[in-house]
Every structure is written in C-alpha cells, then in structure tokens.
Amino acid sequence: MSSKAFKQPWTLRTASSVFVIAWLILAAFPFLWTLWGSFKVELDFFSKADWRNALTGARTMAEHGSSFTGNGYSGAWVQEEFWRAVFNTAIVCFFTVAISLTIGTLGGYALSRSSYRYTFWLLITALIFRAMPPITLVAGYLLPFFEWNLWGILPTTIVVLVAINQPFTLWMLHSFFQKIPKELDESAKVDGCTQFQAFRHVIIPVMWPGVITTGLFSFLLAYNDFAVTSMLLEKENQTMVPKIASFLGTTQTEGNVMFAVAAVVSATAPLFILVMFFQRQIVSGLTQGAVKG
Amino acid sequence: MKHKTFFWFILPTALAMLLFIALPIVSVITQSLFTPHEQVFKTVENCTPFKCTQSTTIDQEATEALREAQPLGRFVGLSIYLDRGHLAFGEVAQAWQSRDGFGDFFNKIGNLPFYRAMAFTLSYTFVVTPLLIILGFMIAVAVNSLHRHLKGLVIFFSLLPMIVSPLIGSLVLFWMVDSRGVLGTGLQWLLSNPDLSLKASTGLTWIMLMVYGVWHSAPFAFVVFYAGLQTLPKDTLESAMIDGATRWQQIRYVVIPHLMPLVTFVALIQLMDNFRVFEPIVGFNAEAHAQSLSWFIFNDLGGETRLLSSASASSVLTILGVAILLSPVLIRTWRDFNSKG
C-alpha cells in the first residue's frame, strides 16, 4: 500500500487480519492435527473422553511408554505394504508426466502456430473432453481391457491417465506458446530450418517455464486420481489413493484406522514439499487460464 | 503452418484422445444399449424305471457359446435408460398420476436412485460454486491488504486444501468431525447433545459435504482473484475515492466489475469440477445419505458384479448433463472465435 490514501483504518485492518487468521486455521489446522495425531494410538486420536489426550497422548504413553509411536506408520508401510503403493505411484506419475508433456508440447505448439479453422474445433473438443468426469469413461475401458488382458497393469493406467490429461495439457501449453512471439520460429524458418528444426532449436530452449507449470498440474492429476486408478488397477498394483481407500474398508478392527491416518500423512507429505518449492509456478498456472477469461 | 506439418505435430496427442476418450465414449454409448445374455436353459428328461421327470437346468455350454459369439450381450435399445435404476419414466408417470400435492410427488421421485443422485449433484454444484466464489473473494481482498512478507506464507497454507487429493482431504476432515474426533466432540459439547453425529442425518451429511467442497475449492478462487487484484487500475480507484466513494462502494463499483471476467472463469471451471463430485462421498463414508452421479457410476462398476450396461447408461446421462452445463461456454467461445475472424 504505497499511498497514504489507501491506508485502512485500524478497525478494518484488525477485522481483515482476524479473517485471514481464521482462514489460515481453517486451511492448515486439519493437516497439522492429522500429522500430530498420526503418531498416537487410535484411542488418543479419537478421544471421546478428553480431547486433550490427542495432544498429550495419554493413552499412547500408557501403551508404548512414550507419547509418540510409529506404530501407525510401521503398520501401514510394512504390514500393509504401503511402500508398494508409493512405488507404483512414483512410476505412474513419472511416466504420465513425461509422456503427456512430450506429446502435449508438440500438439500445443502446433495448435498455437496454425490459424486454420480446425484448430478451433480441436480446442473445443479438448474443452468438452476436459469437462467430462473421467469416471464416465471407465465403463468403456473395462470390456476391451478385460478382453485383451490389459486390465490391472500399470502401463494401461499410465496410457489412460496420459489421455485424460491431454485436453488440459493442450489448453495450457497452447496459451503458453501463444505468448512466445511467432517471429522467433519464423525467422528460423527463413534461415532454412524446417518447422521441426525451428521447434527443436528455437522453441525448446525457451519453453521450460510453461512446461514445468503444466507438468506440475499433470503430476497432481496423476497423483490425486482415484476414479481411474481404483477401477483399472488390480490390488497389487494399486497406487496410494486407492490403497488408502481400501484401508478404509477394513477399519473395523482396532489399529487399522491409524494405518490409514499414517498413510494419509505419508501421501500428503510429497504434496506439501511440492507446494513449498513450486508455489510460484502453481499460482501462475492457476491464473494463466484466467488471463484469457 | 502447413497442413502436413500440423498433422504430424498433433498426431500423438490426437491419437491418445481419440483412442482413450472418443472411442470409449462410443463404446459406452453402445454398451448402454445392450444387456448381458440371459442364461440358456435346457429341459432334460430324467427317466427312472418307474416314471420320467422333466427338469430345467442351465445349459452352461450354450450360455458360454452365446456369450463368446456376442460379447456385448443382447440388444435392448433404450430400455436400460428407462428402467427403475435410471430415468424410470414408468415410476415417474405413476407418481405423477397418484400425486398428492407436489411435495409428495417430489418425495416419490426422491426415492428413485438416479433422481436422488441427480438431486444431490445439482444441489452440491449450485450451492458450493457461489459460496466458494464469495469466500475466495473475501480471502483475496483480505490477503491483498496484508504486509508483503506475510502474503507468501498465507498463499502457501491456502493452497493446501486444494492441492491434496479430494479423497485425502475429505478423510482428514472426516476424522475430525467423526463423533469421536475433535470437531465432532466439540460440536456435541457446543450443542450439548452427546448423541449428535453428522453421519446419521441426511441434512447434516449434505451440509458436511458442501462445507468440504467450499473448503477444497475456495483456494482456487482466492488465487485467481488475488492475481486479478494485482492488475487493479490504481487511478480508477483513486478517482473513486476523490469522488467520495466509501470503501464498500469502491469494492462494489470498481473492484468487482474489474474481477467480473475472472468470476465467470472461476464459476465455469468450478461448475465442471463440482458436477463430478465423487471422492468426498467415499471419504466421508456418506453413501447412505448422499449419492452423486459419479458415485452412482462407480458403485455400478465396482464389486464382483460389474454392471457395465447400467453404468454405461448412467455415464451417458452424466455426459449429457455436462454438455448442458457447458453449452453457454461453448456458445460464447464460438462467438469469440468468429468475431476474431
């Protein structure tokens, strides 16, 4: 607030600070609470008797002799083999991001450099595809995948996730490439490059900011997907999110809820780190589409 | 760009979308017109020396052969769409004829699974979307007046509810509002009702899911509006101030009109995303009280008996819903493109 005229009276300033603090608590507190509680036993995390037990860990102390326990984590990671799900998620995310960026960059670049009418129709089709809930497509996958024995394995899921990712990737990269001046690759073509060479030597070196931003969102889509991965992967190949959902089915026995809590915290941690490092890119990615608004 | 070069550049992505989005849609539509074969029965005569009995058994071989020959099943036309699990025209007509006032009619309709899912999906979409826009706007205005160094921190924490998987986010909240969790116990204490459980009543479950929806998507609106506020024209604001506009009038007549295009953008994206609401229902374990269209499809597909035909019919109806929801955008984009030439 540079100018004095814009200075707010103190009542308004206090009110807005209180509001921001309330929002911060609303946004962050559930995660901190779950993180803290994941090191307790179930009777502390869900303590009907006294909510302070969740903070002090009275029952955990009684059971394990210390107010923190890693039982939930060891149960989830070792006993329930959550590490397998983490490994699968890593594979799925890596390949989904790599493939969808590769083919998305080519497509997005072409869409931004062609002025024929069909580019419009391609983009509109992509928009419609983007709007469809992925679960509506799953019924169409199952029969052929069963028939050809493709169901349940990771490569199938990766390819499906890449395809579902494409509409969004295309829109994002298309609007990003439009901001790169056409004169750049046109002058390269005047110098005798083919279109692909112009892309290879002129566009690729300057496209990384946009590609990284798009990649982050592709990653989030693959990482967070539940509808497709839970339907298309068999039990051993499950990624983290469907694995956590399957923990829930067996929560009736004591202790299992804490496995799920520990697994949820384990699955949130990478996202936490991601936001920490790429906050600027995520924000710019979210607003990029809005600029065209 | 030449047609040929364009073709080669676009080929991989177009192929991926064609094979794994367009074809599945065709396949979903086809499947919704077919239903699995009925089992083939054969009548066998068992004769003992004294008398002969006829018994009907399932002819496994013939059934298998029929399924092999026509894996899609038998053609039933639109009848799956019209059955009780979907549009249920018969039941609707009956409810209309025997209606006892509109309340009763809607009650009866509400007992049909498809309409129940539809009712929740639409109420969720049209309650959550405006609320999250308002909340996002308020946060954006409040954060914008903060000190520069605090802004980054606030944005970091604000992004969290949006970035985590919907399933994980809803689980985190669910464990807190569980009747044994910290918020659940707190509510029981506040309302001095020790038996209060948000899971037990339909109304409370709906409210809980909608609160989750706002919590999950408000950060998106916040970030977009916050970015919009950075480009707010200072001179307009100053002249409004010189003309004696109060703070509220400045927001009403300068800030909101400036952000209006962004509001449309956020509303459209969120309408699309809220219409597919699904994970929170699994996370909150709320399927007894609230079912969305996506959950309805998921439920048909899961388990031992994969009801492909039924799921396909629901999918087609959902896609139609999305198309209706999206049509204003499409028309607008079409106009924009034409005016650009």
Chai-1 contact restraints between the chains, C-beta under 6 A:
chainA,res_idxA,chainB,res_idxB,connection_type,confidence,min_distance_angstrom,max_distance_angstrom,comment,restraint_id
A,A5,B,M241,contact,1.0,0.0,6.0,A-B,restraint_1
A,S16,B,A142,contact,1.0,0.0,6.0,A-B,restraint_2
A,S16,B,S145,contact,1.0,0.0,6.0,A-B,restraint_3
A,F19,B,A142,contact,1.0,0.0,6.0,A-B,restraint_4
A,V20,B,A142,contact,1.0,0.0,6.0,A-B,restraint_5
A,V20,B,V143,contact,1.0,0.0,6.0,A-B,restraint_6
A,W23,B,I139,contact,1.0,0.0,6.0,A-B,restraint_7
A,L24,B,F157,contact,1.0,0.0,6.0,A-B,restraint_8
A,A27,B,F157,contact,1.0,0.0,6.0,A-B,restraint_9
A,A27,B,S158,contact,1.0,0.0,6.0,A-B,restraint_10
A,A27,B,L160,contact,1.0,0.0,6.0,A-B,restraint_11
A,A27,B,P161,contact,1.0,0.0,6.0,A-B,restraint_12
A,A28,B,F157,contact,1.0,0.0,6.0,A-B,restraint_13
A,P30,B,V172,contact,1.0,0.0,6.0,A-B,restraint_14
A,P30,B,L173,contact,1.0,0.0,6.0,A-B,restraint_15
A,P30,B,M176,contact,1.0,0.0,6.0,A-B,restraint_16
A,T34,B,V172,contact,1.0,0.0,6.0,A-B,restraint_17
A,F46,B,R180,contact,1.0,0.0,6.0,A-B,restraint_18
A,F46,B,G181,contact,1.0,0.0,6.0,A-B,restraint_19
A,K48,B,R180,contact,1.0,0.0,6.0,A-B,restraint_20
A,W51,B,V182,contact,1.0,0.0,6.0,A-B,restraint_21
A,W51,B,T185,contact,1.0,0.0,6.0,A-B,restraint_22
A,I103,B,P12,contact,1.0,0.0,6.0,A-B,restraint_23
A,I103,B,T13,contact,1.0,0.0,6.0,A-B,restraint_24
A,G104,B,T13,contact,1.0,0.0,6.0,A-B,restraint_25
A,L106,B,F9,contact,1.0,0.0,6.0,A-B,restraint_26
A,G107,B,I10,contact,1.0,0.0,6.0,A-B,restraint_27
A,G107,B,T13,contact,1.0,0.0,6.0,A-B,restraint_28
A,A110,B,F6,contact,1.0,0.0,6.0,A-B,restraint_29
A,A110,B,F9,contact,1.0,0.0,6.0,A-B,restraint_30
A,A110,B,I10,contact,1.0,0.0,6.0,A-B,restraint_31
A,R113,B,M1,contact,1.0,0.0,6.0,A-B,restraint_32
A,S114,B,M1,contact,1.0,0.0,6.0,A-B,restraint_33
A,S114,B,F6,contact,1.0,0.0,6.0,A-B,restraint_34
A,F120,B,F337,contact,1.0,0.0,6.0,A-B,restraint_35
A,F129,B,I21,contact,1.0,0.0,6.0,A-B,restraint_36
A,A131,B,M272,contact,1.0,0.0,6.0,A-B,restraint_37
A,A131,B,V322,contact,1.0,0.0,6.0,A-B,restraint_38
A,A131,B,L326,contact,1.0,0.0,6.0,A-B,restraint_39
A,M132,B,I319,contact,1.0,0.0,6.0,A-B,restraint_40
A,M132,B,V322,contact,1.0,0.0,6.0,A-B,restraint_41
A,P133,B,R276,contact,1.0,0.0,6.0,A-B,restraint_42
A,P133,B,S294,contact,1.0,0.0,6.0,A-B,restraint_43
A,I135,B,S294,contact,1.0,0.0,6.0,A-B,restraint_44
A,I135,B,I297,contact,1.0,0.0,6.0,A-B,restraint_45
A,I135,B,F298,contact,1.0,0.0,6.0,A-B,restraint_46
A,T136,B,S315,contact,1.0,0.0,6.0,A-B,restraint_47
A,T136,B,T318,contact,1.0,0.0,6.0,A-B,restraint_48
A,T136,B,I319,contact,1.0,0.0,6.0,A-B,restraint_49
A,L137,B,P24,contact,1.0,0.0,6.0,A-B,restraint_50
A,A139,B,V28,contact,1.0,0.0,6.0,A-B,restraint_51
A,A139,B,L308,contact,1.0,0.0,6.0,A-B,restraint_52
A,A139,B,A311,contact,1.0,0.0,6.0,A-B,restraint_53
A,A139,B,S312,contact,1.0,0.0,6.0,A-B,restraint_54
A,A139,B,S315,contact,1.0,0.0,6.0,A-B,restraint_55
A,G140,B,P24,contact,1.0,0.0,6.0,A-B,restraint_56
A,G140,B,S27,contact,1.0,0.0,6.0,A-B,restraint_57
A,G140,B,V28,contact,1.0,0.0,6.0,A-B,restraint_58
A,Y141,B,P24,contact,1.0,0.0,6.0,A-B,restraint_59
A,V160,B,F20,contact,1.0,0.0,6.0,A-B,restraint_60
A,V162,B,A16,contact,1.0,0.0,6.0,A-B,restraint_61
A,A163,B,A16,contact,1.0,0.0,6.0,A-B,restraint_62
A,A163,B,M17,contact,1.0,0.0,6.0,A-B,restraint_63
A,A163,B,F20,contact,1.0,0.0,6.0,A-B,restraint_64
A,A163,B,I21,contact,1.0,0.0,6.0,A-B,restraint_65
A,Q166,B,T13,contact,1.0,0.0,6.0,A-B,restraint_66
A,Q166,B,A16,contact,1.0,0.0,6.0,A-B,restraint_67
A,Q166,B,M17,contact,1.0,0.0,6.0,A-B,restraint_68
A,Q195,B,T5,contact,1.0,0.0,6.0,A-B,restraint_69
A,N224,B,S165,contact,1.0,0.0,6.0,A-B,restraint_70
A,F226,B,L167,contact,1.0,0.0,6.0,A-B,restraint_71
A,F226,B,E279,contact,1.0,0.0,6.0,A-B,restraint_72
A,M231,B,L301,contact,1.0,0.0,6.0,A-B,restraint_73
A,V241,B,S165,contact,1.0,0.0,6.0,A-B,restraint_74
A,V241,B,L167,contact,1.0,0.0,6.0,A-B,restraint_75
A,V264,B,I168,contact,1.0,0.0,6.0,A-B,restraint_76
A,V264,B,L171,contact,1.0,0.0,6.0,A-B,restraint_77
A,A267,B,I168,contact,1.0,0.0,6.0,A-B,restraint_78
A,T268,B,V164,contact,1.0,0.0,6.0,A-B,restraint_79
A,L271,B,I163,contact,1.0,0.0,6.0,A-B,restraint_80
A,L271,B,V164,contact,1.0,0.0,6.0,A-B,restraint_81
A,V275,B,L159,contact,1.0,0.0,6.0,A-B,restraint_82
A,V275,B,I163,contact,1.0,0.0,6.0,A-B,restraint_83
A,Q279,B,F156,contact,1.0,0.0,6.0,A-B,restraint_84
A,V283,B,V223,contact,1.0,0.0,6.0,A-B,restraint_85
A,L286,B,V223,contact,1.0,0.0,6.0,A-B,restraint_86
A,T287,B,V224,contact,1.0,0.0,6.0,A-B,restraint_87
A,T287,B,A227,contact,1.0,0.0,6.0,A-B,restraint_88
A,A290,B,V224,contact,1.0,0.0,6.0,A-B,restraint_89
A,A290,B,L262,contact,1.0,0.0,6.0,A-B,restraint_90
A,A290,B,F265,contact,1.0,0.0,6.0,A-B,restraint_91
A,G293,B,P261,contact,1.0,0.0,6.0,A-B,restraint_92
A,G293,B,L262,contact,1.0,0.0,6.0,A-B,restraint_93
A,G293,B,F265,contact,1.0,0.0,6.0,A-B,restraint_94
